[in-house]
């Protein structure tokens, strides 16, 4: 999927010739033993998001996924199945955000999230909720910042896609 300004804002303009800084990120929908998934609440801007973040120099998608799950959820997790890829054209930030999302399972819950100062300043809080609850949290939220508007659409699509994948397996 691609998300444009016109998908986020009424009257938003889409620019395809702009010069964007590319950022690749790994995101995860990870299930714990109670069949709940990790979501992060961003209190300062009033939205929920999936754990994940940018690739570091030379890092593979799997290494980025595992590192981000450890940092943001305090868990060790397996990366099992790709859910999809979403490209966001964030014109205001001149950013082309490419998010690779994977399904995984928690193998060790003994750690604690290691949020960065920036994440702590935004009020990041880890919650574990059933998949349907996570979809509803993302469906009915109202972010108060630009990035959150894109994240809301992106992560809801990933969760809805995973739900369909799981129903098709049954």
Residue frames as a rotation matrix with the C-alpha (Angstrom) as fourth column:
UNK 1
0.582 0.813 0.000 0.00
0.813 -0.582 0.000 0.00
0.000 0.000 -1.000 0.00
UNK 2
-0.633 -0.675 0.379 1.02
0.640 -0.732 -0.235 3.60
0.436 0.094 0.895 -0.51
UNK 3
0.335 0.690 -0.641 -0.24
0.898 -0.440 -0.004 6.42
-0.285 -0.574 -0.768 1.71
UNK 4
-0.406 -0.375 0.833 -0.32
0.685 -0.728 0.006 9.92
0.604 0.573 0.553 0.21
UNK 5
-0.992 0.069 -0.103 -1.17
0.005 -0.804 -0.595 13.31
-0.124 -0.591 0.797 1.68
UNK 6
-0.485 0.865 -0.131 -4.61
-0.718 -0.309 0.624 13.02
0.499 0.397 0.770 0.03
UNK 7
-0.087 0.419 -0.904 -5.28
0.289 0.879 0.380 9.85
0.953 -0.228 -0.198 2.08
UNK 8
-0.519 -0.244 -0.819 -4.59
0.843 0.010 -0.537 11.72
0.139 -0.970 0.200 5.31
UNK 9
-0.647 0.208 -0.734 -5.92
0.173 -0.897 -0.407 15.25
-0.743 -0.390 0.544 4.72
UNK 10
0.475 0.803 0.361 -8.96
0.717 -0.115 -0.687 16.58
-0.511 0.585 -0.630 2.88
UNK 11
0.997 -0.059 -0.054 -7.55
-0.080 -0.787 -0.611 18.56
-0.006 0.614 -0.790 -0.01
UNK 12
0.340 -0.930 0.137 -4.05
-0.116 0.103 0.988 17.14
-0.933 -0.352 -0.073 0.57
UNK 13
0.711 -0.179 -0.680 -1.74
-0.703 -0.184 -0.687 17.36
-0.002 0.967 -0.257 -2.44
UNK 14
0.722 -0.475 0.503 0.36
0.323 0.874 0.362 14.46
-0.612 -0.099 0.785 -3.67
UNK 15
0.573 -0.643 -0.509 3.86
-0.801 -0.572 -0.178 15.22
-0.177 0.509 -0.842 -4.96
UNK 16
0.918 -0.228 0.324 5.79
0.259 0.965 -0.052 12.58
-0.301 0.132 0.944 -6.84
UNK 17
0.534 -0.752 0.387 8.71
0.438 -0.145 -0.887 14.67
0.723 0.643 0.252 -8.01
UNK 18
0.791 -0.246 0.560 9.73
-0.565 -0.646 0.514 15.96
0.235 -0.723 -0.650 -4.59
UNK 19
-0.141 -0.892 -0.429 13.09
-0.262 0.451 -0.853 14.97
0.955 -0.008 -0.297 -3.20
UNK 20
0.807 0.520 0.281 12.50
-0.449 0.231 0.863 12.72
0.384 -0.822 0.420 -0.21
UNK 21
-0.435 -0.831 0.348 14.80
-0.883 0.317 -0.347 11.29
0.177 -0.458 -0.871 2.40
UNK 22
0.226 0.496 -0.838 14.23
-0.362 0.842 0.401 7.52
0.904 0.213 0.370 2.44
UNK 23
-0.458 -0.291 0.840 13.76
-0.888 0.184 -0.421 5.76
-0.032 -0.939 -0.343 5.78
UNK 24
-0.098 0.368 -0.925 13.29
-0.269 0.885 0.380 1.99
0.958 0.286 0.012 5.98
UNK 25
-0.398 0.045 0.916 11.77
-0.917 -0.044 -0.396 0.47
0.023 -0.998 0.058 9.10
UNK 26
-0.666 0.224 -0.712 10.84
0.119 0.973 0.196 -2.94
0.737 0.046 -0.675 10.48
UNK 27
-0.316 0.666 0.675 7.58
-0.929 -0.361 -0.079 -3.24
0.191 -0.653 0.733 12.42
UNK 28
-0.884 -0.089 -0.459 6.08
-0.054 0.994 -0.090 -6.17
0.465 -0.055 -0.884 14.24
UNK 29
0.280 0.904 0.324 2.86
-0.849 0.075 0.524 -7.71
0.449 -0.422 0.788 15.36
UNK 30
-0.662 -0.606 -0.440 4.13
-0.282 0.746 -0.604 -10.04
0.694 -0.276 -0.665 18.06
UNK 31
0.493 0.868 -0.055 1.94
-0.399 0.282 0.873 -12.36
0.773 -0.408 0.485 20.10
UNK 32
-0.509 -0.583 0.633 2.73
-0.840 0.176 -0.513 -13.36
0.188 -0.793 -0.580 23.68
UNK 33
-0.983 0.070 -0.167 1.61
0.100 0.979 -0.180 -16.59
0.151 -0.194 -0.969 25.41
UNK 34
-0.482 0.854 -0.198 -1.76
0.253 -0.081 -0.964 -15.00
-0.839 -0.515 -0.177 26.27
UNK 35
-0.228 0.315 0.921 -2.38
0.972 0.135 0.194 -14.36
-0.063 0.940 -0.337 22.53
UNK 36
0.781 0.363 -0.509 -2.10
0.361 -0.926 -0.106 -10.60
-0.510 -0.101 -0.854 23.05
UNK 37
0.310 -0.668 0.676 -0.05
0.837 -0.146 -0.528 -8.26
0.451 0.730 0.514 20.87
UNK 38
-0.282 -0.534 -0.797 2.25
0.785 -0.606 0.128 -5.42
-0.551 -0.589 0.590 21.81
UNK 39
0.397 0.292 0.870 1.12
0.697 -0.713 -0.079 -1.87
0.597 0.638 -0.486 21.01
UNK 40
-0.637 -0.632 -0.440 2.67
0.770 -0.541 -0.337 1.40
-0.025 -0.554 0.832 22.07
UNK 41
0.608 0.794 -0.011 0.60
0.793 -0.607 0.047 4.32
0.030 -0.037 -0.999 23.27
UNK 42
-0.573 -0.717 0.396 2.06
0.704 -0.678 -0.210 7.71
0.419 0.158 0.894 22.38
UNK 43
0.004 0.666 -0.746 0.45
0.957 -0.218 -0.189 9.79
-0.289 -0.714 -0.638 25.13
UNK 44
-0.548 -0.295 -0.783 1.73
0.221 -0.954 0.205 13.21
-0.807 -0.061 0.587 24.01
UNK 45
-0.814 0.175 -0.554 0.05
-0.567 -0.446 0.692 12.86
-0.125 0.878 0.462 20.60
UNK 46
-0.131 0.907 0.399 -2.87
-0.675 0.213 -0.707 10.56
-0.726 -0.362 0.584 21.50
UNK 47
0.505 0.349 -0.790 -2.35
-0.816 0.491 -0.305 7.50
0.281 0.798 0.532 19.30
UNK 48
0.499 -0.314 0.808 -1.34
-0.230 0.851 0.472 3.84
-0.836 -0.421 0.352 19.34
UNK 49
0.388 -0.442 -0.808 1.29
-0.902 -0.004 -0.431 2.30
0.188 0.897 -0.400 17.11
UNK 50
0.955 -0.170 -0.241 3.02
0.171 0.985 -0.016 -0.99
0.241 -0.026 0.970 16.50
UNK 51
0.521 -0.850 -0.078 6.53
-0.096 -0.149 0.984 -1.50
-0.848 -0.506 -0.159 17.86
UNK 52
0.491 -0.452 0.745 9.27
0.862 0.373 -0.342 -0.98
-0.124 0.810 0.573 15.32
UNK 53
0.648 -0.316 -0.693 11.71
-0.131 -0.943 0.307 1.49
-0.750 -0.109 -0.653 13.94
UNK 54
0.745 -0.324 -0.583 14.37
-0.666 -0.353 -0.656 2.37
0.007 0.878 -0.479 11.43
UNK 55
0.818 -0.569 -0.088 17.04
0.520 0.796 -0.312 0.06
0.247 0.209 0.946 10.06
UNK 56
0.596 -0.750 -0.286 20.53
-0.249 -0.511 0.823 0.81
-0.764 -0.419 -0.491 11.32
UNK 57
0.238 -0.593 -0.769 23.47
-0.967 -0.217 -0.132 0.96
-0.089 0.775 -0.626 8.90
UNK 58
-0.580 -0.569 -0.583 24.00
-0.707 0.708 0.013 -2.46
0.405 0.420 -0.812 7.27
UNK 59
-0.665 0.376 0.645 21.18
-0.408 0.541 -0.736 -4.09
-0.625 -0.753 -0.206 9.22
UNK 60
-0.893 0.438 -0.107 18.88
0.174 0.553 0.814 -6.69
0.416 0.708 -0.570 7.64
UNK 61
-0.120 0.942 0.314 15.11
-0.554 -0.326 0.766 -6.59
0.824 -0.082 0.560 8.08
UNK 62
0.484 0.321 -0.814 15.27
0.351 0.781 0.516 -9.53
0.802 -0.536 0.266 10.49
UNK 63
-0.444 -0.714 -0.541 17.97
0.826 -0.092 -0.557 -7.96
0.348 -0.694 0.630 12.66
UNK 64
-0.829 0.206 0.519 16.09
-0.240 -0.971 0.003 -4.63
0.505 -0.122 0.855 12.71
UNK 65
0.202 0.966 -0.159 12.86
-0.307 0.217 0.926 -6.43
0.930 -0.139 0.341 13.65
UNK 66
0.334 -0.106 -0.937 14.46
0.702 0.691 0.172 -8.36
0.629 -0.715 0.305 16.52
UNK 67
-0.739 -0.659 -0.140 16.34
0.605 -0.557 -0.569 -5.31
0.297 -0.505 0.810 17.84
UNK 68
-0.645 0.547 0.535 13.26
-0.420 -0.837 0.350 -3.08
0.639 0.001 0.769 17.72
UNK 69
0.410 0.803 -0.432 11.07
-0.018 0.481 0.876 -5.67
0.912 -0.352 0.212 19.46
UNK 70
-0.007 -0.521 -0.854 13.71
0.906 0.357 -0.225 -6.00
0.423 -0.775 0.470 22.21
UNK 71
-0.892 -0.425 0.157 14.09
0.345 -0.862 -0.372 -2.21
0.293 -0.278 0.915 22.59
UNK 72
-0.634 0.681 0.366 10.39
-0.557 -0.731 0.394 -1.29
0.536 0.046 0.843 22.51
UNK 73
0.481 0.859 -0.175 8.78
-0.487 0.428 0.761 -4.31
0.729 -0.281 0.624 24.19
UNK 74
-0.021 -0.583 0.812 11.60
-0.990 0.127 0.065 -5.82
-0.141 -0.803 -0.579 26.26
UNK 75
0.643 0.344 0.684 11.04
-0.297 0.936 -0.192 -9.19
-0.706 -0.079 0.704 24.58
UNK 76
-0.754 -0.654 -0.059 12.87
-0.377 0.358 0.854 -11.58
-0.538 0.666 -0.517 22.34
UNK 77
0.354 0.934 0.040 10.67
-0.403 0.191 -0.895 -12.45
-0.844 0.301 0.444 19.37
UNK 78
-0.444 -0.383 0.810 10.81
0.543 0.605 0.583 -14.63
-0.713 0.698 -0.061 16.30
UNK 79
-0.309 0.341 -0.888 10.14
-0.741 -0.671 0.000 -13.11
-0.596 0.658 0.461 12.88
UNK 80
-0.353 0.224 0.908 7.83
0.157 0.971 -0.178 -15.61
-0.922 0.079 -0.378 11.20
UNK 81
-0.065 0.464 0.883 5.74
0.970 0.237 -0.053 -14.23
-0.234 0.854 -0.465 8.33
UNK 82
-0.980 -0.198 0.016 5.72
0.194 -0.939 0.284 -11.00
-0.041 0.282 0.959 6.32
UNK 83
-0.098 0.970 -0.221 2.46
0.593 -0.121 -0.796 -9.07
-0.799 -0.209 -0.564 6.65
UNK 84
0.646 0.322 0.692 3.23
0.761 -0.344 -0.550 -6.45
0.061 0.882 -0.467 4.04
UNK 85
-0.590 -0.799 -0.117 5.02
0.783 -0.601 0.160 -3.27
-0.198 0.003 0.980 3.02
UNK 86
0.659 0.752 0.015 3.60
0.740 -0.645 -0.191 0.26
-0.134 0.137 -0.981 3.18
UNK 87
-0.530 -0.766 0.363 5.18
0.821 -0.570 -0.004 3.33
0.210 0.296 0.932 1.62
UNK 88
0.506 0.647 -0.570 4.32
0.759 -0.649 -0.062 6.73
-0.410 -0.402 -0.819 3.08
UNK 89
-0.228 -0.487 0.843 4.95
0.742 -0.648 -0.174 9.97
0.631 0.586 0.509 1.21
UNK 90
0.381 0.301 -0.875 5.26
0.857 -0.471 0.211 12.45
-0.348 -0.829 -0.437 4.05
UNK 91
0.346 -0.202 0.916 5.50
0.698 -0.597 -0.395 15.66
0.627 0.776 -0.065 2.06
UNK 92
0.912 0.077 0.404 5.71
-0.164 -0.832 0.529 18.00
0.377 -0.549 -0.746 5.05
UNK 93
0.654 -0.701 0.284 8.78
-0.220 0.183 0.958 16.10
-0.724 -0.689 -0.034 6.32
UNK 94
0.376 -0.459 -0.805 10.14
-0.911 -0.025 -0.412 15.35
0.169 0.888 -0.427 2.81
UNK 95
-0.527 -0.509 0.681 10.29
-0.681 0.732 0.020 11.72
-0.509 -0.453 -0.732 3.96
UNK 96
0.155 0.471 -0.869 9.60
-0.735 0.642 0.217 8.52
0.660 0.605 0.445 2.06
UNK 97
-0.278 -0.149 0.949 8.87
-0.881 0.433 -0.190 6.05
-0.382 -0.889 -0.252 4.88
UNK 98
-0.007 0.221 -0.975 9.02
-0.600 0.779 0.181 2.37
0.800 0.587 0.127 3.86
UNK 99
-0.169 0.045 0.985 7.68
-0.947 0.270 -0.175 0.04
-0.274 -0.962 -0.003 6.58
UNK 100
-0.365 -0.015 -0.931 8.16
-0.382 0.914 0.135 -3.72
0.849 0.405 -0.339 6.42
UNK 101
-0.025 0.448 0.894 5.81
-1.000 0.000 -0.028 -5.44
-0.013 -0.894 0.448 8.87
UNK 102
-0.540 -0.263 -0.799 6.14
-0.309 0.945 -0.102 -8.99
0.782 0.192 -0.592 10.16
UNK 103
0.707 0.691 0.153 4.18
-0.511 0.349 0.786 -11.38
0.489 -0.633 0.600 12.31
UNK 104
-0.383 -0.867 -0.320 6.10
-0.298 0.444 -0.845 -12.97
0.875 -0.228 -0.428 15.16
UNK 105
0.704 0.537 -0.464 5.93
0.226 0.450 0.864 -14.71
0.673 -0.713 0.195 18.50
UNK 106
0.382 -0.533 0.755 7.47
-0.863 -0.497 0.086 -13.74
0.330 -0.685 -0.650 21.83
UNK 107
0.365 -0.336 -0.868 10.03
0.151 0.942 -0.301 -16.29
0.919 -0.021 0.395 22.99
UNK 108
-0.363 -0.496 -0.789 11.27
0.893 0.058 -0.447 -14.48
0.267 -0.867 0.421 26.11
UNK 109
0.468 0.649 0.600 9.37
0.379 -0.761 0.527 -11.84
0.799 -0.020 -0.602 28.11
UNK 110
0.363 -0.330 -0.871 11.98
0.932 0.145 0.333 -11.26
0.017 -0.933 0.360 30.81
UNK 111
-0.664 -0.728 0.170 13.16
0.733 -0.679 -0.043 -7.84
0.147 0.096 0.984 29.66
UNK 112
0.173 0.640 -0.749 11.84
0.573 -0.684 -0.452 -4.30
-0.801 -0.350 -0.485 29.96
UNK 113
0.749 0.114 0.652 11.35
0.628 -0.432 -0.647 -1.73
0.208 0.895 -0.395 27.18
UNK 114
-0.188 -0.855 -0.484 14.36
0.773 -0.432 0.464 0.53
-0.605 -0.288 0.742 26.61
UNK 115
0.724 0.555 0.410 12.73
0.690 -0.574 -0.441 3.67
-0.009 0.602 -0.798 25.26
UNK 116
-0.370 -0.808 0.458 14.90
0.793 -0.532 -0.297 6.48
0.483 0.253 0.838 23.96
UNK 117
-0.750 0.064 -0.658 14.69
0.398 -0.752 -0.526 9.95
-0.528 -0.657 0.538 25.54
UNK 118
-0.859 0.438 -0.267 12.64
-0.498 -0.589 0.637 11.10
0.122 0.680 0.724 22.55
UNK 119
-0.396 0.727 -0.561 10.20
0.165 0.657 0.735 8.19
0.903 0.198 -0.380 23.03
UNK 120
-0.438 0.190 -0.879 9.95
0.899 0.115 -0.423 8.88
0.021 -0.975 -0.221 26.77
UNK 121
-0.899 0.072 -0.433 9.29
-0.007 -0.989 -0.149 12.58
-0.439 -0.131 0.889 26.05
UNK 122
-0.644 0.698 -0.313 6.41
-0.542 -0.127 0.831 11.50
0.540 0.704 0.460 23.79
UNK 123
-0.184 0.584 0.791 5.00
-0.939 0.133 -0.316 9.39
-0.289 -0.801 0.524 26.63
UNK 124
-0.225 0.067 -0.972 5.49
-0.588 0.786 0.190 5.94
0.777 0.614 -0.137 25.10
UNK 125
-0.214 0.217 0.952 3.71
-0.849 0.441 -0.291 3.22
-0.484 -0.871 0.090 27.09
UNK 126
-0.840 -0.125 -0.527 3.68
-0.390 0.815 0.429 -0.50
0.376 0.566 -0.734 26.25
UNK 127
-0.048 0.856 0.514 0.34
-0.860 0.226 -0.457 -2.32
-0.507 -0.464 0.726 26.34
UNK 128
-0.992 -0.123 0.000 -0.57
-0.110 0.885 0.453 -5.93
-0.056 0.449 -0.892 25.52
UNK 129
-0.203 0.976 -0.072 -4.05
-0.695 -0.196 -0.692 -6.31
-0.689 -0.090 0.719 24.01
UNK 130
0.011 0.301 0.954 -5.99
0.469 0.841 -0.271 -8.83
-0.883 0.450 -0.132 21.88
UNK 131
-0.788 -0.384 0.481 -5.71
0.577 -0.188 0.795 -8.29
-0.215 0.904 0.370 18.11
UNK 132
-0.022 0.865 0.502 -9.32
0.863 -0.238 0.447 -7.09
0.505 0.443 -0.741 17.72
UNK 133
0.668 0.216 -0.712 -8.86
0.635 -0.663 0.395 -4.56
-0.387 -0.717 -0.580 20.52
UNK 134
-0.356 -0.877 -0.324 -5.68
0.430 -0.462 0.776 -3.26
-0.830 0.137 0.541 18.87
UNK 135
-0.625 0.210 0.752 -7.55
0.741 -0.144 0.656 -2.80
0.246 0.967 -0.066 15.58
UNK 136
0.464 0.885 0.043 -10.28
0.801 -0.440 0.406 -0.84
0.379 -0.154 -0.913 17.39
UNK 137
0.328 -0.431 -0.841 -7.75
0.577 -0.613 0.540 1.29
-0.748 -0.662 0.048 19.27
UNK 138
-0.715 -0.698 -0.025 -6.21
0.372 -0.411 0.833 2.30
-0.592 0.586 0.553 15.94
UNK 139
-0.413 0.644 0.644 -9.53
0.836 -0.014 0.549 2.70
0.362 0.765 -0.533 14.17
UNK 140
0.575 0.813 0.089 -10.97
0.664 -0.527 0.531 5.21
0.478 -0.247 -0.843 16.67
UNK 141
0.061 -0.611 -0.789 -7.98
0.842 -0.394 0.370 7.33
-0.536 -0.687 0.491 17.66
UNK 142
0.893 0.242 0.379 -7.33
0.400 -0.813 -0.424 10.98
0.205 0.530 -0.823 16.87
UNK 143
0.015 -0.978 -0.210 -3.60
0.997 -0.001 0.077 11.76
-0.075 -0.210 0.975 16.65
UNK 144
0.829 0.258 -0.497 -2.58
0.316 -0.948 0.035 15.34
-0.462 -0.186 -0.867 17.34
UNK 145
0.011 -0.854 -0.520 0.59
-0.409 -0.478 0.777 15.36
-0.912 0.204 -0.355 15.22
UNK 146
0.247 0.032 -0.969 1.47
-0.962 -0.111 -0.249 14.95
-0.116 0.993 0.004 11.56
UNK 147
-0.695 -0.595 -0.402 3.39
-0.644 0.765 -0.019 11.65
0.319 0.246 -0.915 11.83
UNK 148
-0.762 0.432 0.483 0.66
-0.165 0.591 -0.790 10.10
-0.626 -0.681 -0.379 13.97
UNK 149
0.232 0.876 -0.424 -1.90
-0.713 -0.144 -0.687 10.66
-0.662 0.461 0.591 11.21
UNK 150
0.062 -0.307 -0.950 0.16
-0.881 0.430 -0.196 8.48
0.468 0.849 -0.244 8.85
UNK 151
-0.874 -0.478 0.089 1.04
-0.450 0.725 -0.521 5.92
0.185 -0.495 -0.849 11.53
UNK 152
-0.345 0.840 0.420 -2.64
-0.531 0.195 -0.825 5.46
-0.774 -0.507 0.378 12.42
UNK 153
0.567 0.547 -0.616 -3.55
-0.807 0.217 -0.550 4.51
-0.167 0.809 0.564 8.85
UNK 154
-0.130 -0.743 -0.656 -0.44
-0.789 0.478 -0.385 2.37
0.600 0.468 -0.649 8.30
UNK 155
-0.893 -0.349 0.286 -0.63
-0.450 0.650 -0.613 0.27
0.028 -0.675 -0.737 11.45
UNK 156
-0.045 0.948 0.316 -4.40
-0.611 0.225 -0.759 -0.28
-0.791 -0.227 0.569 11.20
UNK 157
0.522 0.183 -0.833 -3.88
-0.835 0.308 -0.456 -1.65
0.173 0.934 0.313 7.68
UNK 158
-0.521 -0.774 -0.360 -1.14
-0.631 0.633 -0.448 -3.99
0.575 -0.007 -0.818 8.90
UNK 159
-0.778 0.251 0.577 -3.35
-0.424 0.468 -0.775 -5.32
-0.464 -0.847 -0.257 11.71
UNK 160
0.306 0.946 -0.105 -6.38
-0.695 0.147 -0.704 -5.78
-0.651 0.288 0.703 9.46
UNK 161
0.239 -0.324 -0.915 -4.21
-0.845 0.394 -0.360 -7.58
0.477 0.860 -0.179 6.91
UNK 162
-0.821 -0.567 0.056 -2.87
-0.506 0.679 -0.533 -9.94
0.264 -0.466 -0.845 9.59
UNK 163
-0.354 0.771 0.530 -6.40
-0.543 0.292 -0.787 -10.70
-0.762 -0.566 0.315 10.78
UNK 164
0.591 0.547 -0.593 -7.39
-0.789 0.241 -0.565 -11.70
-0.166 0.802 0.574 7.23
UNK 165
-0.196 -0.754 -0.627 -4.24
-0.741 0.533 -0.409 -13.82
0.643 0.384 -0.663 6.89
UNK 166
-0.871 -0.141 0.470 -5.07
-0.461 0.562 -0.686 -15.63
-0.167 -0.815 -0.555 10.15
UNK 167
0.081 0.977 0.198 -8.71
-0.627 0.204 -0.752 -16.21
-0.775 -0.063 0.629 9.12
UNK 168
0.492 0.064 -0.868 -7.56
-0.843 0.285 -0.457 -17.66
0.218 0.956 0.194 5.79
UNK 169
-0.609 -0.773 -0.176 -5.27
-0.658 0.617 -0.431 -20.11
0.442 -0.147 -0.885 7.63
UNK 170
-0.554 0.439 0.708 -8.17
-0.591 0.392 -0.705 -21.47
-0.587 -0.809 0.042 9.70
